[in-house]
Amino acid sequence: MTTARTETEVYRPFAGALRPSRLRCLPLAAAGVRVAVKRKLPLLLLYAPSAITTIVFSFVVYGKFTLEASIERGDAPPGMAMAAALAGTIAEVRRLLIQALMNTQVFALLVVTWYGSGLIAEDRRLGANLLYFSRPLTRLDYVLGKLLTVLAFGALAMLAPVLVICAMAAFSSPEWSFVKQESDVIWKAAAFASLWVVSLGLGVLALSSLVKRKALAVAGAFAFYMINQAFSGVLVALFDDPDLRRVSVLENFLRIGHWMFALDEADGHRTWPVADSFWILAGVNALFVAILAWRVRKLEVVA
């Protein structure tokens, strides 16, 4: 007859101290990204426009600076004004960079809406909040984890293309002339892209927290921005006042972008003070944060 015995030396008492992680939002964000990238078709469809934009504009920038280098070597096509070509190349590259930034706004809106709409809605539908808040996870950790997931996808759609084009311009320009003369456009483009992605992320998460289906959150996000844009157009047509465009969230982003890149003179439709746009966006984002705080608090109470 065999008797059971316990190997007591295997079960040693834990002599250390448990310390909660200060960045509990990072594993949540990483898990959200891993789950989202498992579906390859949305990645291909949503990021193809950004990838094409990046490749095309990078080659155009490289070609323009290659022409400038040929001018300096003296083997450029005859009849070209060297001074004018040298002065205009960097200005043209600046315009291309701004154009690429404005083009990727639409792609970032699609990406953030798709990947952010289901983050909280699906948790509510599946009851995942019961698991999250049963662990040592605060409401701030939860919101930051979801927001970082959205920002990762949004930055890849808008910020990454801008930085790649800037890097191409920096490395292909003779003697780093682009960095020396247009360094401001680099950090301004990064700042504008970050503002756009963060604001969109907060808005999509707030809408996602109000429903239990991803499809409803996607429809709500597009309805919010598109109806808001259409409503501002109706007001402008009724009252014949272009400054009523500030009612639209998207128009305020454009106003800030044109102010940052000194495009005010070329824009006759958005002439209101840029401070108004900053205040409007601050108010809208504060509303998104308030909705998130309210809804996540209810999720924690249920858990």
Buried (B, 14 or more C-beta within 10 A) or exposed (E): EEEEEEEEEEEEEEEEEEEEEEEBBBEBBBEBBEEBEEEEEBBEEBBEBBBEBBEEBBEBBBEBBEBBBBBEEEEBEEEEEEEEBBEEBBEBBBEBBBEBBBBBBBBBBBBBBBBBBBBBBBBBEEEBBEEBBEEEBEBEBBBBBBBBBBBBBBBBBBBBBBBBBBEBBBEBBBEEBBBEBBEEBBEBBBEBBBBBBBBBBBBBBBBBBBBBBBEBBBBBBBEBBEEBBEEBBEBBEEEEEBBBBBBBBBBBBBBBBBBBBEBEEEEEEBEBEBEEBBEBBEEBBEEBBEBBBEBBEEBBEEB
